[in-house]
Amino acid sequence: MPRCEVCDNDYDTPMEVTLEGRTHVFDCFECAIHALAPTCERCGCRVLGHGIGTPNSIYCCAHCAHEAGVRAARDHVY
């Protein structure tokens, strides 16, 4: 049975995630997030939603983008 590439667990129902042509094996979504989710360029947290992207960076929110000098960034507000 394949082992999780993050925690090395040999869970009985592992999942495979293919990203950019490469297949990864995990035992849970938490491990997949730790391995594959991008990190905010400013604060380092994992970007689990859409985030705010520029051609060269990704930010978790408009605040971080603003702090990094991306003035046009806006969070979705009702």
C-alpha positions in Angstrom: 0.0 0.0 0.0 1.4 3.4 -0.9 2.5 5.6 2.1 1.6 9.3 2.6 4.4 11.4 1.4 4.0 13.9 4.2 3.4 11.8 7.4 4.5 8.3 6.1 1.2 6.8 7.3 0.0 3.7 5.4 -3.7 4.5 5.7 -5.9 1.9 4.1 -7.6 4.3 1.6 -4.9 6.7 0.5 -5.7 9.4 -2.1 -3.8 10.4 -5.2 -3.6 14.0 -6.3 -2.1 14.8 -9.7 -0.7 18.3 -10.1 1.2 19.5 -13.1 1.6 16.0 -14.4 3.1 14.6 -11.1 1.1 12.2 -8.9 1.2 12.5 -5.1 -0.1 10.1 -2.4 -1.6 11.4 0.8 -3.7 9.8 3.6 -5.8 13.0 4.2 -6.5 16.5 2.8 -4.5 18.0 5.7 -1.3 16.4 4.4 -2.2 17.3 0.8 -2.5 21.0 1.9 0.8 20.9 3.7 2.5 19.6 0.6 0.8 21.3 -2.3 -1.0 24.6 -1.2 0.9 27.7 -2.1 2.1 30.1 0.7 1.3 33.8 1.0 4.3 35.8 -0.3 4.0 38.1 2.7 2.8 36.2 5.8 3.6 32.6 4.8 0.2 31.1 5.6 -1.2 28.5 3.3 -3.5 29.9 0.6 -6.5 27.5 0.6 -9.0 29.7 -1.3 -8.5 31.8 -4.4 -6.1 34.2 -2.9 -4.9 37.3 -4.7 -2.4 36.6 -7.5 0.0 38.8 -9.4 2.1 37.5 -12.2 4.9 36.6 -9.8 3.3 36.2 -6.4 0.2 35.0 -4.5 -1.2 36.5 -1.3 -3.8 35.1 1.1 -5.8 38.4 1.2 -5.9 42.0 0.1 -4.3 43.2 3.3 -1.1 41.2 2.6 -1.2 42.2 -1.0 -1.4 45.9 0.0 1.4 45.5 2.5 3.5 44.1 -0.4 2.7 47.1 -2.5 -0.2 45.7 -4.7 -2.6 48.7 -4.3 -5.3 47.5 -6.7 -6.0 44.3 -4.7 -9.5 44.1 -3.2 -11.2 41.4 -1.0 -14.7 40.4 -2.1 -17.0 42.6 0.1 -20.8 42.8 0.1 
